[in-house]
């Protein structure tokens, strides 16, 4: 099926600010990585004193 010039099946497109799946997955992985590293840092620095 061909479309008229300038028209498609979804004329409104993706809403502004919406994320695609890969962006959401990357953010989740980075968040988990940060949380795990903070826990390790706290454990390693807990025995040290200033």
CNS distance restraints for C-alpha pairs under 8 A (distance, minus, plus):
assign (resid   3 and name CA) (resid   7 and name CA) 6.06 0.50 0.50
assign (resid   3 and name CA) (resid   8 and name CA) 6.27 0.50 0.50
assign (resid   4 and name CA) (resid   8 and name CA) 7.85 0.50 0.50
assign (resid   7 and name CA) (resid  11 and name CA) 6.65 0.50 0.50
assign (resid  14 and name CA) (resid  18 and name CA) 7.02 0.50 0.50
assign (resid  19 and name CA) (resid  23 and name CA) 6.20 0.50 0.50
assign (resid  19 and name CA) (resid  24 and name CA) 6.55 0.50 0.50
assign (resid  20 and name CA) (resid  24 and name CA) 6.52 0.50 0.50
assign (resid  21 and name CA) (resid  25 and name CA) 6.18 0.50 0.50
assign (resid  22 and name CA) (resid  26 and name CA) 6.11 0.50 0.50
assign (resid  23 and name CA) (resid  27 and name CA) 6.20 0.50 0.50
assign (resid  24 and name CA) (resid  28 and name CA) 6.22 0.50 0.50
assign (resid  25 and name CA) (resid  29 and name CA) 6.25 0.50 0.50
assign (resid  26 and name CA) (resid  30 and name CA) 6.16 0.50 0.50
assign (resid  27 and name CA) (resid  31 and name CA) 6.04 0.50 0.50
assign (resid  28 and name CA) (resid  32 and name CA) 6.25 0.50 0.50
assign (resid  29 and name CA) (resid  33 and name CA) 6.11 0.50 0.50
assign (resid  30 and name CA) (resid  34 and name CA) 6.11 0.50 0.50
assign (resid  31 and name CA) (resid  35 and name CA) 6.24 0.50 0.50
assign (resid  32 and name CA) (resid  36 and name CA) 6.14 0.50 0.50
assign (resid  33 and name CA) (resid  37 and name CA) 6.16 0.50 0.50
assign (resid  34 and name CA) (resid  38 and name CA) 6.15 0.50 0.50
assign (resid  35 and name CA) (resid  39 and name CA) 6.40 0.50 0.50
assign (resid  36 and name CA) (resid  40 and name CA) 6.40 0.50 0.50
assign (resid  37 and name CA) (resid  41 and name CA) 6.04 0.50 0.50
assign (resid  38 and name CA) (resid  42 and name CA) 6.11 0.50 0.50
assign (resid  39 and name CA) (resid  43 and name CA) 6.29 0.50 0.50
assign (resid  40 and name CA) (resid  44 and name CA) 6.15 0.50 0.50
assign (resid  41 and name CA) (resid  45 and name CA) 6.04 0.50 0.50
assign (resid  42 and name CA) (resid  46 and name CA) 5.81 0.50 0.50
assign (resid  43 and name CA) (resid  47 and name CA) 7.65 0.50 0.50
assign (resid  44 and name CA) (resid  48 and name CA) 7.89 0.50 0.50
